[in-house]
């Protein structure tokens, strides 16, 4: 009986992992498995996946490349996709790639993403 209860608890825990773009304080808030990180440089934290590959983000997210001043310093992150500002949490806006020196690098997905205002 204890084994069944433990398996049920683990299944529920796995189903409760945070989505890309969710608020967080630590990376464990984003994923107990360690496959997502909490970007604390964003207001309220931002659950993401670093160094994403094209089309490598989960459903509801886009792989965005931020090319700060030079392409060799570019960084890729999974960002929550959106259609309007109402799809993003407070203090975040739905932005089109290119507005923040960024581009969506997915081959089969496109659109806008939630970014800090």
Beta strands, then each sheet from edge to edge (+ up, - down):
strand 1: 37-38
strand 2: 47-48
strand 3: 61-66
strand 4: 75-82
strand 5: 92-96
strand 6: 102-104
strand 7: 112-116
sheet 1: 1+ 2-
sheet 2: 5+ 7- 4+ 3- 6+
end
